[in-house]
Amino acid sequence: MRAVVQRVSRASVEVDGETVGAIHGGLLVLVGVGREDTHQDALYLADKIVNLRIFPDDEGKLNRSVLDISGGVLAVSQFTLWGDCRKGRRPSFVEAAPPDRARELFEAFVARLRTHPIPVATGRFQETMAVHLTNDGPVTLLVDSAKRF
């Protein structure tokens, strides 16, 4: 699984003009599920992200996690993170998981996030969404469960 993690002062996601998820400070996480990903990848990614020390402490050093600051996580499924742009002009998405498998693993990722004492919001799976954010820092990281070893 792949994630783009952005530290935000606020973020929300809309479907057809309706806000379906929002947080006030924390992390916006765009999540892509690959064809070879497993349940263990979902658990690893969730735990890794909530424990990333990317929020400043009293001295301005990045020593606090979203758990430490009692921030929220807005998780948005985004299969295009598996787009391969190496050939031609149109991305190939053959390495992205099929929708049913992607939904299952995205939901496992969100369920794991919800085991932590922080607010968790989501977009809607397989919907066209408008994502709004105010990036804080900016701080943006890529996390890939295949690169954990």
N, C-alpha and C positions, 0 to 999 in steps of 0.2 A: 504494500500500500504506500501511496505517496501523499504527502500533505504539504501545502503551502500554509505556513503559520505566520500570521500578522498580528503584532501587538497593536491594539486599538483602544482609543478612548471611548468609542461607541461603534456599534455595527448593527445592521438590521437587514432582513431579507423580505422581499415582497413577492407575492404571486398574484397576478391579476389585480394589482393595486392594493391588495390586503397585506398588512404586515403579519407574517407568520412566525417570525422569530426575531428577537432583539436582545442585545446585551449593552450594559453601560460600563465599559471598561473591562479589558481582558484580552481574549484571543479570538480572532476570526480564523477558522481552519477550513481550507478548501481541501477535500479528500477525494482521491482517485483510487479505485480498486482495480488491481491488475488481474489478468487471467490466472496467474499462478499463486495468488494470495490465499492465505488460510486464516482461520479463526485466530491463531496465535499472532499473526501479523496485526490484526485489529486490536488485540489486547496490548501488544507491545507499543503500537503507535499511540494509543490513548494514554498509556502510562508515561511514555516518553514526553509527550506534549505537555501534560499537566505539571510535570516536574522540571521542565526547562526553566533555567534561571535566566530570564530575559527581562525582568523588571528591576528597576533601580532600588538599592537600599538607601539608607540615610546619607551615605557618602557618594551616591550617584553611581555606584558600581552595580553591574548586572548580577545580583545575588539572590533575587527573589523569584519565585515561581508564581503562576496564576493562583495556586493554592495558598501561598503565603500572603497574597494581597486580597484574597477573597474575591477575585475577579470572576468573570463568566467566560464561557466558551460558546461561540456560535459556530456550529459545524454545518458545512454545506457540501453535499456530494457534487463532484465535478469530474466526470469521466474523461474530459479533455486533457487532464493531467497526464494521461497515457498516450497522447497524440505524438506520433513519430513524424517529424518534419524533415528527415534526412533526404528523402527522395521526392522529386517533383514539387508541386506547389500546394497540394492538398494533403493535410495530415492524414496519416493512417491510424486507425484506432483498433487494429487487430489484437493488440496486447491488452486492451481494456477488458475487464470481466464482463460476461453477459449480464444483462440487467437483473435477473433474479438473484444471481450470485453476488453481484455488487450490492444490491439492496440488503441481502443477508449480512454481509460483512460490514457495511456501513452502519447498520442497526446494531451489530455487535460492538463496533467502535463507540457509538453513542451510549449504549448501555454501560460500557466500561467507564466512560466519562462520568456517567450519572452515579457511579459508586463513590465518587469523590464529593466532598461537601461544598460544591460550587454550583451556581446556576448554569444550566446547559440548555441551549436553544438550537433549533435546526431549521433548515429550509424544508422544501418538499422534494422528495426523491422523484427524478424524471420529469420535473416541471421546469418551465422557463421561469427564471427568477431574476429579480433585480436586487443586487447586493449593494448596500450602501455602507461605507465605513469611513472613519476618520483614523488614519494610520497614525500611531503614536511612536515617534522617534525620527524617522521610520525604522521599524525593526521588522524584517521579513526573513524567514528561514525556510529552507526545504528540508523535510524529514522523509526518509525512505526506509521502510522496514527491511528491505533487502540489503541495506548498507549498515546493518547493526553489528556486524562481526568484523 
